[in-house]
Amino acid sequence: MVNKALFVIYVLYCLEVGIFLLVYPWMRLWDQNFLLQYSSYLRVVLLNDFFRGAVSGLGIANLILGAWEVAHFQRYFRKV
């Protein structure tokens, strides 16, 4: 029972992180990061569309991982 609960928590974590990384780089809050005020180099890197796309790509990878885990749920909890 504990293994199933941990599995559900892991899948929810993957999905939440995936959605966050997919959406957050394109929000206004990303532009208002306090680190951008102190470093012009970080400002150039973090506001670059290619970097934002890479972060969103990590979000897509997390979503795919969560979906793959759900699709293969029975394989982990098969009775032997």
C-alpha positions as a Markdown table, in Angstrom:
| # | Residue | x | y | z |
|---|---|---|---|---|
| 1 | Met | 0.0 | 0.0 | 0.0 |
| 2 | Val | 2.9 | 2.4 | 0.8 |
| 3 | Asn | 4.5 | 1.7 | -2.6 |
| 4 | Lys | 1.3 | 2.6 | -4.4 |
| 5 | Ala | 1.0 | 5.8 | -2.4 |
| 6 | Leu | 4.6 | 6.8 | -3.2 |
| 7 | Phe | 3.9 | 5.9 | -6.8 |
| 8 | Val | 0.9 | 8.3 | -6.9 |
| 9 | Ile | 3.0 | 11.0 | -5.2 |
| 10 | Tyr | 5.8 | 10.6 | -7.8 |
| 11 | Val | 3.4 | 10.7 | -10.7 |
| 12 | Leu | 1.7 | 13.8 | -9.4 |
| 13 | Tyr | 5.1 | 15.4 | -8.8 |
| 14 | Cys | 6.2 | 14.7 | -12.4 |
| 15 | Leu | 3.0 | 16.2 | -13.8 |
| 16 | Glu | 3.0 | 19.3 | -11.6 |
| 17 | Val | 6.7 | 20.0 | -12.3 |
| 18 | Gly | 6.0 | 19.4 | -16.0 |
| 19 | Ile | 3.1 | 21.8 | -16.2 |
| 20 | Phe | 5.1 | 24.4 | -14.2 |
| 21 | Leu | 8.2 | 24.2 | -16.4 |
| 22 | Leu | 6.1 | 24.3 | -19.5 |
| 23 | Val | 4.1 | 27.4 | -18.6 |
| 24 | Tyr | 6.2 | 29.5 | -16.2 |
| 25 | Pro | 9.0 | 30.7 | -18.6 |
| 26 | Trp | 6.4 | 32.4 | -20.7 |
| 27 | Met | 4.7 | 34.3 | -17.9 |
| 28 | Arg | 5.3 | 37.8 | -16.8 |
| 29 | Leu | 6.7 | 36.6 | -13.4 |
| 30 | Trp | 9.7 | 35.1 | -15.3 |
| 31 | Asp | 10.6 | 38.6 | -16.5 |
| 32 | Gln | 10.3 | 40.1 | -13.0 |
| 33 | Asn | 12.9 | 37.8 | -11.4 |
| 34 | Phe | 15.0 | 39.6 | -8.8 |
| 35 | Leu | 18.2 | 38.0 | -10.1 |
| 36 | Leu | 17.7 | 39.9 | -13.4 |
| 37 | Gln | 18.2 | 43.2 | -11.6 |
| 38 | Tyr | 21.6 | 42.3 | -10.4 |
| 39 | Ser | 23.2 | 40.6 | -13.3 |
| 40 | Ser | 23.0 | 41.8 | -16.9 |
| 41 | Tyr | 24.5 | 38.4 | -18.1 |
| 42 | Leu | 21.7 | 36.5 | -16.4 |
| 43 | Arg | 19.2 | 38.9 | -17.9 |
| 44 | Val | 20.4 | 38.1 | -21.4 |
| 45 | Val | 20.4 | 34.4 | -20.8 |
| 46 | Leu | 17.2 | 34.0 | -18.9 |
| 47 | Leu | 15.1 | 36.3 | -21.2 |
| 48 | Asn | 16.4 | 34.5 | -24.4 |
| 49 | Asp | 13.5 | 32.7 | -26.1 |
| 50 | Phe | 15.8 | 29.7 | -26.8 |
| 51 | Phe | 16.5 | 29.3 | -23.1 |
| 52 | Arg | 12.8 | 29.6 | -22.3 |
| 53 | Gly | 12.1 | 26.9 | -24.9 |
| 54 | Ala | 14.7 | 24.6 | -23.4 |
| 55 | Val | 13.0 | 25.0 | -19.9 |
| 56 | Ser | 9.6 | 24.3 | -21.5 |
| 57 | Gly | 11.2 | 21.3 | -23.2 |
| 58 | Leu | 12.1 | 19.9 | -19.8 |
| 59 | Gly | 8.5 | 20.4 | -18.8 |
| 60 | Ile | 7.4 | 18.4 | -21.7 |
| 61 | Ala | 9.9 | 15.7 | -20.8 |
| 62 | Asn | 8.4 | 15.6 | -17.3 |
| 63 | Leu | 4.9 | 15.3 | -18.6 |
| 64 | Ile | 5.9 | 12.5 | -20.9 |
| 65 | Leu | 7.6 | 10.7 | -18.0 |
| 66 | Gly | 4.5 | 11.1 | -15.8 |
| 67 | Ala | 2.3 | 9.8 | -18.5 |
| 68 | Trp | 4.6 | 6.8 | -19.2 |
| 69 | Glu | 4.6 | 5.9 | -15.5 |
| 70 | Val | 0.8 | 5.9 | -15.5 |
| 71 | Ala | 0.6 | 3.8 | -18.6 |
| 72 | His | 3.0 | 1.2 | -17.1 |
| 73 | Phe | 1.4 | 1.3 | -13.6 |
| 74 | Gln | 0.4 | -2.4 | -13.5 |
| 75 | Arg | 3.9 | -3.6 | -14.4 |
| 76 | Tyr | 5.3 | -2.3 | -11.1 |
| 77 | Phe | 2.6 | -3.8 | -8.9 |
| 78 | Arg | 2.1 | -7.2 | -10.5 |
| 79 | Lys | 1.6 | -10.1 | -8.1 |
| 80 | Val | 4.2 | -12.7 | -8.4 |
